[in-house]
Amino acid sequence: MHKENRLPQSPKEGILFMVIISVISVNIIAPTIMMLGQGFNIENYLETLRIIPFMWVIIVLLITLVAEPIVGKVMPKFLGETDGFNAHILLNTFLTVTVISVCMSIIGPWVGMREISIEPFQSFFPNWFKNFGVAIWVELLIAQPIARFVMCKLHIKQKNKKETTYF
């Protein structure tokens, strides 16, 4: 799948891909989850905007240091060489969202409340199911398709640029 037009093909493109997905995800998932718990009003939304930069950094670190290594080890156990692009993307997204939502169901409240407490552990399962549900749909229907679309357009542009430089 390395040469798949919808995926990054260099480290620089990988960073762009992760930035697109993480910025979209954090800006939709964090406010939605917070407002589901505390109510939909402008004060809650503005409070969410204040913590989004911290959440974004945490998410990028968790993806890079925790989710990618775990998902990289688990994926080959479930997928074969003949499985297609959609199977790879769906399983990768499902596993990544699972790992990140588990972590953020604990870390997110700590960041939001600005204190480390036992509360996220006490309400873990109801919160995790809600967080996972919101995150998986945002990833599958919004963030991932937009990032893959950008990659595809970028690769088409690069290909056209190469073709025009030869003539």
Accessible surface in RSA format (square Angstrom, percent):
REM  Atomic radii and reference values for relative SASA: ProtOr
REM  Chains: A
REM  Algorithm: Lee & Richards
REM  Probe-radius: 1.40
REM  Slices: 20
REM RES _ NUM      All-atoms   Total-Side   Main-Chain    Non-polar    All polar
REM                ABS   REL    ABS   REL    ABS   REL    ABS   REL    ABS   REL
RES MET A   1   106.53  55.2  53.11  35.2  53.42 127.2  62.38  53.0  44.16  58.5
RES HIS A   2   119.27  65.2 106.57  74.1  12.70  32.5  79.82  82.3  39.45  45.9
RES LYS A   3   155.88  76.0 137.34  84.3  18.54  44.2  94.09  84.7  61.79  65.8
RES GLU A   4    40.78  23.4  32.12  24.3   8.66  20.6   9.10  17.6  31.68  25.9
RES ASN A   5    64.45  44.4  61.98  59.9   2.47   5.9  13.87  33.4  50.57  48.9
RES ARG A   6    89.35  37.5  89.35  45.5   0.00   0.0  27.69  37.8  61.66  37.4
RES LEU A   7    24.27  13.5  24.27  17.4   0.00   0.0  24.27  17.0   0.00   0.0
RES PRO A   8    33.28  24.3  20.69  18.9  12.59  45.8  20.69  17.1  12.58  78.2
RES GLN A   9    49.55  27.7  33.11  24.2  16.44  39.1   8.17  17.4  41.38  31.4
RES SER A  10    47.34  40.0  35.64  47.6  11.71  27.0  38.33  81.6   9.01  12.6
RES PRO A  11   117.50  85.6 104.12  94.9  13.37  48.6 115.47  95.3   2.03  12.6
RES LYS A  12   172.51  84.2 166.13 101.9   6.39  15.2 111.49 100.3  61.02  65.0
RES GLU A  13    15.02   8.6  14.27  10.8   0.74   1.8   7.59  14.7   7.43   6.1
RES GLY A  14    23.75  29.3   0.00   N/A  23.75  29.3  19.46  53.4   4.29   9.6
RES ILE A  15   111.12  63.2 110.39  82.2   0.74   1.8 110.57  79.6   0.55   1.5
RES LEU A  16    70.56  39.3  67.47  48.3   3.08   7.8  70.26  49.3   0.30   0.8
RES PHE A  17    27.54  13.8  27.54  17.1   0.00   0.0  27.54  16.7   0.00   0.0
RES MET A  18    45.44  23.5  43.02  28.5   2.42   5.8  45.24  38.5   0.21   0.3
RES VAL A  19    56.24  37.0  56.24  50.9   0.00   0.0  56.24  48.9   0.00   0.0
RES ILE A  20    26.76  15.2  22.30  16.6   4.46  10.8  26.75  19.3   0.01   0.0
RES ILE A  21    17.26   9.8  17.26  12.9   0.00   0.0  17.26  12.4   0.00   0.0
RES SER A  22     1.19   1.0   0.13   0.2   1.05   2.4   1.15   2.5   0.03   0.0
RES VAL A  23    63.59  41.8  63.25  57.3   0.33   0.8  63.59  55.2   0.00   0.0
RES ILE A  24    34.22  19.5  30.17  22.5   4.05   9.8  34.22  24.6   0.00   0.0
RES SER A  25     8.36   7.1   8.32  11.1   0.03   0.1   8.36  17.8   0.00   0.0
RES VAL A  26     7.43   4.9   4.58   4.1   2.85   6.9   7.43   6.5   0.00   0.0
RES ASN A  27    65.76  45.4  53.38  51.6  12.39  29.8  21.48  51.7  44.28  42.8
RES ILE A  28    58.04  33.0  54.41  40.5   3.62   8.7  57.74  41.6   0.30   0.8
RES ILE A  29    26.28  15.0  26.28  19.6   0.00   0.0  26.28  18.9   0.00   0.0
RES ALA A  30    15.70  14.4   6.74  10.4   8.96  20.4  13.58  19.1   2.12   5.6
RES PRO A  31     9.68   7.1   9.62   8.8   0.06   0.2   9.68   8.0   0.00   0.0
RES THR A  32    43.14  30.7  40.52  41.1   2.62   6.2  26.74  35.9  16.40  24.8
RES ILE A  33    37.45  21.3  35.91  26.8   1.54   3.7  35.91  25.9   1.54   4.2
RES MET A  34    33.40  17.3  24.99  16.5   8.40  20.0  30.06  25.6   3.34   4.4
RES MET A  35    20.11  10.4  19.35  12.8   0.76   1.8   9.46   8.0  10.66  14.1
RES LEU A  36    87.97  49.0  57.46  41.1  30.51  76.7  58.61  41.2  29.36  79.0
RES GLY A  37    54.87  67.7   0.00   N/A  54.87  67.7  21.42  58.8  33.46  74.9
RES GLN A  38   112.10  62.7  83.89  61.3  28.20  67.1  35.98  76.6  76.12  57.7
RES GLY A  39    31.03  38.3   0.00   N/A  31.03  38.3  28.62  78.5   2.41   5.4
RES PHE A  40   140.11  70.1 107.50  66.6  32.61  84.9 107.64  65.3  32.47  92.9
RES ASN A  41    66.61  45.9  54.46  52.6  12.15  29.3  33.18  79.8  33.44  32.3
RES ILE A  42   110.06  62.6 101.94  75.9   8.12  19.6 104.28  75.1   5.78  15.7
RES GLU A  43   114.82  65.9 110.08  83.3   4.74  11.3  63.93 123.6  50.89  41.5
RES ASN A  44    21.22  14.6  21.22  20.5   0.00   0.0   0.00   0.0  21.22  20.5
RES TYR A  45    82.67  38.6  82.67  47.0   0.00   0.0  46.66  35.1  36.01  44.4
RES LEU A  46    80.16  44.6  78.97  56.5   1.19   3.0  78.97  55.5   1.19   3.2
RES GLU A  47    37.73  21.7  37.73  28.5   0.00   0.0  22.04  42.6  15.70  12.8
RES THR A  48     0.28   0.2   0.28   0.3   0.00   0.0   0.28   0.4   0.00   0.0
RES LEU A  49    70.84  39.4  60.05  43.0  10.78  27.1  60.31  42.4  10.53  28.3
RES ARG A  50   138.49  58.1 123.95  63.2  14.54  34.6  62.58  85.5  75.92  46.0
RES ILE A  51    10.02   5.7  10.02   7.5   0.00   0.0  10.02   7.2   0.00   0.0
RES ILE A  52    17.24   9.8  17.24  12.8   0.00   0.0  17.24  12.4   0.00   0.0
RES PRO A  53    77.43  56.4  70.80  64.5   6.63  24.1  76.79  63.4   0.63   3.9
RES PHE A  54   131.01  65.5 128.53  79.6   2.47   6.4 130.59  79.2   0.42   1.2
RES MET A  55    19.47  10.1  19.47  12.9   0.00   0.0  19.47  16.5   0.00   0.0
RES TRP A  56    76.77  30.8  76.77  37.2   0.00   0.0  76.77  40.9   0.00   0.0
RES VAL A  57    77.45  51.0  76.06  68.9   1.39   3.3  77.36  67.2   0.09   0.2
RES ILE A  58    39.96  22.7  38.93  29.0   1.03   2.5  39.88  28.7   0.08   0.2
RES ILE A  59    21.04  12.0  21.04  15.7   0.00   0.0  21.04  15.2   0.00   0.0
RES VAL A  60    31.09  20.5  31.09  28.1   0.00   0.0  31.09  27.0   0.00   0.0
RES LEU A  61    93.37  52.0  93.06  66.6   0.32   0.8  93.37  65.6   0.00   0.0
RES LEU A  62    20.92  11.7  20.29  14.5   0.63   1.6  20.90  14.7   0.02   0.1
RES ILE A  63    23.66  13.5  23.66  17.6   0.00   0.0  23.66  17.0   0.00   0.0
RES THR A  64    57.83  41.1  49.50  50.2   8.33  19.9  47.30  63.5  10.53  15.9
RES LEU A  65   122.46  68.2 101.37  72.5  21.09  53.0 103.15  72.4  19.31  52.0
RES VAL A  66    48.17  31.7  45.11  40.8   3.06   7.4  48.00  41.7   0.17   0.5
RES ALA A  67     0.01   0.0   0.01   0.0   0.00   0.0   0.01   0.0   0.00   0.0
RES GLU A  68    96.59  55.5  86.16  65.2  10.43  24.8  36.37  70.3  60.23  49.2
RES PRO A  69    63.07  46.0  50.43  46.0  12.63  45.9  61.85  51.1   1.22   7.6
RES ILE A  70    78.92  44.9  76.22  56.8   2.70   6.5  78.91  56.8   0.02   0.0
RES VAL A  71     4.56   3.0   4.40   4.0   0.16   0.4   4.56   4.0   0.00   0.0
RES GLY A  72    46.70  57.6   0.00   N/A  46.70  57.6  33.60  92.2  13.10  29.3
RES LYS A  73   156.47  76.3 146.15  89.7  10.32  24.6  94.42  85.0  62.05  66.1
RES VAL A  74    40.57  26.7  40.57  36.7   0.00   0.0  40.57  35.3   0.00   0.0
RES MET A  75    24.52  12.7  24.37  16.1   0.15   0.4  24.52  20.8   0.00   0.0
RES PRO A  76    92.77  67.6  67.96  62.0  24.81  90.2  75.42  62.3  17.35 107.8
RES LYS A  77   167.12  81.5 128.08  78.6  39.05  93.0  82.99  74.7  84.13  89.6
RES PHE A  78   137.22  68.7 105.19  65.2  32.03  83.4 110.60  67.1  26.62  76.2
RES LEU A  79    30.90  17.2  15.73  11.3  15.17  38.1  17.45  12.3  13.45  36.2
RES GLY A  80    37.33  46.0   0.00   N/A  37.33  46.0  32.51  89.2   4.82  10.8
RES GLU A  81   181.63 104.3 143.00 108.2  38.63  92.0  64.18 124.1 117.45  95.9
RES THR A  82   138.89  98.8 105.84 107.3  33.05  78.8  85.82 115.3  53.06  80.2
RES ASP A  83    54.74  38.3  42.54  42.3  12.20  28.9   4.60  10.8  50.14  50.0
RES GLY A  84    43.07  53.1   0.00   N/A  43.07  53.1  35.26  96.8   7.81  17.5
RES PHE A  85    27.56  13.8  18.90  11.7   8.66  22.5  18.97  11.5   8.59  24.6
RES ASN A  86   113.89  78.5 108.28 104.6   5.60  13.5  34.44  82.9  79.45  76.8
RES ALA A  87    41.16  37.8  28.62  44.2  12.54  28.5  36.98  52.1   4.19  11.1
RES HIS A  88    36.70  20.1  36.42  25.3   0.28   0.7  18.28  18.8  18.42  21.4
RES ILE A  89    22.54  12.8  22.32  16.6   0.22   0.5  22.50  16.2   0.04   0.1
RES LEU A  90   100.13  55.8  99.27  71.0   0.87   2.2  99.95  70.2   0.18   0.5
RES LEU A  91    34.24  19.1  31.60  22.6   2.64   6.6  33.81  23.7   0.43   1.2
RES ASN A  92    60.08  41.4  60.08  58.1   0.00   0.0   6.61  15.9  53.47  51.7
RES THR A  93     3.24   2.3   2.07   2.1   1.17   2.8   1.62   2.2   1.62   2.5
RES PHE A  94    94.41  47.2  94.41  58.5   0.00   0.0  94.41  57.2   0.00   0.0
RES LEU A  95    28.28  15.7  28.17  20.2   0.11   0.3  28.17  19.8   0.11   0.3
RES THR A  96    28.79  20.5  28.79  29.2   0.00   0.0  23.84  32.0   4.96   7.5
RES VAL A  97     9.25   6.1   7.37   6.7   1.88   4.5   9.14   7.9   0.10   0.3
RES THR A  98    35.84  25.5  35.84  36.3   0.00   0.0  35.40  47.6   0.44   0.7
RES VAL A  99    24.38  16.0  21.12  19.1   3.26   7.9  24.22  21.0   0.16   0.4
RES ILE A 100    20.83  11.9  20.83  15.5   0.00   0.0  20.83  15.0   0.00   0.0
RES SER A 101     5.39   4.6   1.40   1.9   3.99   9.2   5.19  11.0   0.20   0.3
RES VAL A 102    56.17  37.0  56.17  50.9   0.00   0.0  56.17  48.8   0.00   0.0
RES CYS A 103    27.12  20.5  22.62  25.2   4.50  10.6   4.93  12.5  22.19  23.9
RES MET A 104    22.24  11.5  19.05  12.6   3.19   7.6  19.05  16.2   3.19   4.2
RES SER A 105     0.39   0.3   0.00   0.0   0.39   0.9   0.17   0.4   0.22   0.3
RES ILE A 106    32.14  18.3  32.14  23.9   0.00   0.0  32.14  23.1   0.00   0.0
RES ILE A 107    44.90  25.5  44.90  33.4   0.00   0.0  44.90  32.3   0.00   0.0
RES GLY A 108    10.53  13.0   0.00   N/A  10.53  13.0   7.45  20.4   3.08   6.9
RES PRO A 109    35.73  26.0  26.79  24.4   8.93  32.5  35.41  29.2   0.32   2.0
RES TRP A 110    56.03  22.5  52.59  25.5   3.44   8.1  52.87  28.2   3.17   5.1
RES VAL A 111    29.99  19.7  21.70  19.6   8.29  20.0  28.26  24.6   1.72   4.7
RES GLY A 112    26.04  32.1   0.00   N/A  26.04  32.1  13.57  37.2  12.47  27.9
RES MET A 113    87.06  45.1  61.03  40.4  26.03  62.0  37.80  32.1  49.26  65.3
RES ARG A 114   156.22  65.6 121.16  61.8  35.06  83.5  71.54  97.8  84.68  51.3
RES GLU A 115   101.15  58.1  90.54  68.5  10.61  25.3  31.95  61.8  69.21  56.5
RES ILE A 116   140.79  80.1 111.24  82.9  29.55  71.2 111.24  80.1  29.55  80.2
RES SER A 117    33.27  28.1  21.55  28.8  11.72  27.0  31.50  67.1   1.77   2.5
RES ILE A 118   115.81  65.9 109.48  81.6   6.33  15.3 111.71  80.4   4.11  11.1
RES GLU A 119    69.74  40.0  69.74  52.8   0.00   0.0  43.83  84.8  25.91  21.2
RES PRO A 120     0.10   0.1   0.00   0.0   0.10   0.3   0.00   0.0   0.10   0.6
RES PHE A 121   109.83  54.9  91.39  56.6  18.44  48.0  91.92  55.7  17.90  51.2
RES GLN A 122   134.99  75.5  95.05  69.5  39.94  95.1  42.28  90.0  92.71  70.3
RES SER A 123    28.62  24.2  26.32  35.1   2.29   5.3  28.62  60.9   0.00   0.0
RES PHE A 124    33.09  16.6  31.93  19.8   1.16   3.0  31.98  19.4   1.11   3.2
RES PHE A 125   133.15  66.6 131.48  81.4   1.67   4.3 131.48  79.7   1.67   4.8
RES PRO A 126    94.12  68.6  78.16  71.2  15.97  58.0  87.06  71.9   7.06  43.9
RES ASN A 127    35.04  24.2  35.03  33.9   0.01   0.0   4.91  11.8  30.14  29.1
RES TRP A 128    40.43  16.2  40.43  19.6   0.00   0.0  40.43  21.6   0.00   0.0
RES PHE A 129   124.70  62.4 116.07  71.9   8.63  22.5 116.50  70.6   8.21  23.5
RES LYS A 130    66.31  32.4  53.67  32.9  12.64  30.1  46.50  41.9  19.81  21.1
RES ASN A 131    14.68  10.1  14.43  13.9   0.25   0.6   3.78   9.1  10.90  10.5
RES PHE A 132    32.69  16.4  32.69  20.2   0.00   0.0  32.69  19.8   0.00   0.0
RES GLY A 133    26.36  32.5   0.00   N/A  26.36  32.5  25.49  70.0   0.87   2.0
RES VAL A 134    25.89  17.0  18.63  16.9   7.26  17.5  24.83  21.6   1.06   2.9
RES ALA A 135    11.29  10.4  11.29  17.4   0.00   0.0  11.29  15.9   0.00   0.0
RES ILE A 136    15.18   8.6  15.18  11.3   0.00   0.0  15.18  10.9   0.00   0.0
RES TRP A 137   151.77  60.9 150.76  73.0   1.01   2.4 127.88  68.2  23.89  38.8
RES VAL A 138    12.49   8.2  11.74  10.6   0.74   1.8  12.40  10.8   0.09   0.2
RES GLU A 139    15.31   8.8  15.31  11.6   0.00   0.0   5.02   9.7  10.29   8.4
RES LEU A 140    47.01  26.2  35.99  25.7  11.03  27.7  36.36  25.5  10.65  28.7
RES LEU A 141   120.68  67.2  97.97  70.1  22.72  57.1  99.63  70.0  21.05  56.7
RES ILE A 142    65.43  37.2  63.46  47.3   1.97   4.7  65.43  47.1   0.00   0.0
RES ALA A 143     0.00   0.0   0.00   0.0   0.00   0.0   0.00   0.0   0.00   0.0
RES GLN A 144    22.39  12.5  22.39  16.4   0.00   0.0   0.72   1.5  21.67  16.4
RES PRO A 145    47.10  34.3  39.77  36.3   7.33  26.7  42.75  35.3   4.35  27.0
RES ILE A 146    76.50  43.5  74.39  55.4   2.11   5.1  76.48  55.1   0.02   0.0
RES ALA A 147     0.00   0.0   0.00   0.0   0.00   0.0   0.00   0.0   0.00   0.0
RES ARG A 148    39.13  16.4  38.92  19.8   0.20   0.5   4.52   6.2  34.61  21.0
RES PHE A 149   121.74  60.9 115.82  71.7   5.92  15.4 120.90  73.3   0.84   2.4
RES VAL A 150    48.57  32.0  46.31  41.9   2.26   5.4  47.87  41.6   0.70   1.9
RES MET A 151     0.00   0.0   0.00   0.0   0.00   0.0   0.00   0.0   0.00   0.0
RES CYS A 152    34.22  25.9  34.22  38.2   0.00   0.0   3.79   9.6  30.44  32.8
RES LYS A 153   107.19  52.3 103.31  63.4   3.88   9.2  53.52  48.2  53.67  57.2
RES LEU A 154    48.78  27.2  44.52  31.9   4.26  10.7  48.11  33.8   0.67   1.8
RES HIS A 155    10.84   5.9   6.62   4.6   4.22  10.8   6.97   7.2   3.87   4.5
RES ILE A 156    73.82  42.0  73.16  54.5   0.66   1.6  73.82  53.2   0.00   0.0
RES LYS A 157   144.33  70.4 139.81  85.8   4.52  10.8  86.39  77.8  57.94  61.7
RES GLN A 158    74.06  41.4  71.41  52.2   2.65   6.3  32.81  69.8  41.24  31.3
RES LYS A 159   126.58  61.8 122.95  75.4   3.63   8.6  70.01  63.0  56.58  60.3
RES ASN A 160    75.07  51.8  73.71  71.2   1.35   3.3  21.97  52.9  53.10  51.3
RES LYS A 161   142.30  69.4 136.84  84.0   5.46  13.0  84.98  76.5  57.31  61.1
RES LYS A 162   131.69  64.2 130.06  79.8   1.63   3.9  74.57  67.1  57.12  60.8
RES GLU A 163    77.57  44.5  76.49  57.9   1.08   2.6  32.21  62.3  45.37  37.0
RES THR A 164    95.42  67.9  80.00  81.1  15.42  36.7  70.97  95.3  24.45  37.0
RES THR A 165    96.80  68.8  63.79  64.7  33.01  78.7  62.42  83.8  34.38  52.0
RES TYR A 166   169.43  79.1 136.45  77.6  32.98  85.8 102.20  76.8  67.23  82.9
RES PHE A 167   205.27 102.7 144.57  89.5  60.70 157.9 173.77 105.4  31.50  90.1
END  Absolute sums over single chains surface
CHAIN  1 A    10290.7       8829.1       1461.6       7399.0       2891.7
END  Absolute sums over all chains
TOTAL         10290.7       8829.1       1461.6       7399.0       2891.7
